[in-house]
Amino acid sequence: MKLRNVPTRAVTGVYILHTGWEKWHGDDERAAGVHAMAANAFPVFSSMTAPAFLRTLSVGELAVGAALLAPFVPTAVAGAALTGFSGALVAMYLRTDALHRPGSLWPTPQGIAVSKDSWLLAIGLGLIADGLASRRTP
């Protein structure tokens, strides 16, 4: 891991690890809300129970956060994990009409928190690019 990636990976990793931990301990009400939003955007999740979905999401967030924090995980790999995770969040944002203005990418007041996941996508893509570029230069 390059020193220049430490702040980005640390802050992003700790944040995602924390949200995964919070979801692991989430109650039924939180599980129902998160599951409903995800199932609306991705119908494949509708067959899961809300608590099972929340636990699965939690495990995914814990894994992505740990990959970002682990110095032995190559930057491109950590970036790919973050890109996949945040790409799904951005897709959910785009598929949920109540989160953005009609015919626009700009968020509604309800969508502001979710639209910020686009930053995670940009960070993930940047980590991939930096990791791949670093492998090519001696």
LUMNU-349353 format. One record per residue (C-alpha): residue in one letter; x, y, z. Coordinates in steps of 0.2 Angstrom, whole numbers, plus 5000, padded with zeros to 4 digits. Last residue first. Example, Ala and Ser with C-alpha at 12.3 -4.5 7.8 and 13.67 -1.06 7.14 Angstrom:
<pts>
S506849955036A506249785039
</pts>
This chain:
<pts>
P504550034945T502950094936R501749964930R501049904946S500850084952A499750124938L498649974942G498450024960D498150204956A496850164943I495950044955L496050164970G495350304959L493950194954G493550154972I493650334977A492450384963L491250254968L491350314986W490950484980S489450424971D488850364988K488450544991S486850514982V486150404996A486250545009I485450674997G484050564991Q482750615003P482950794999T482850754981P484450714972W485050784956L485250644942S483850714932G482350654922P481250664938R482250724953H483150594963L482850484978A481050454976D481350374959T482350234966R483250144952L484650284951Y484950274970M484950084969A486250094955V487350214965L487250084980A487749944968G489150044961S489750074979F489949894983G490749854967T491950004967L492449974985A492949794981A493849844966G494749984975A495349854988V495949744974A496849894965T497649944982P498349774985V497749695001F499249685013P498849845021A497149785027L496049945030L495149945013A494949755013A494249765031G492949895025V492449795010A492249635021L491249725035E490149805022G489749635014V489449555030S488249685035L487349675018T487149485022R486549525040L485249655033F484649535020A484349395033P483449515044A482349575030T481849405024M482549365006S481349334992S481249524988F483149534986V483049484967P481949634965F483449754965A482849934967N481249894976A482149754985A483549864991M482350004998A481249875007H482749785014V483449935022G481749985030A481349805036A483049785043R482949945052E481349895060D481949725064D483449785074G485149815068H486649745077W487549685061K486949845052E487949945065W489449835062G489349855043T489150045045H490750045056L491749945043I491150065029Y491750215039V493350135045G493750085027T493350255019V494450345032A495850225031R495850195012T495850375008P497150425021V498250275017N498250294999R499750424997L500750305008K500750174995M500050005000
</pts>
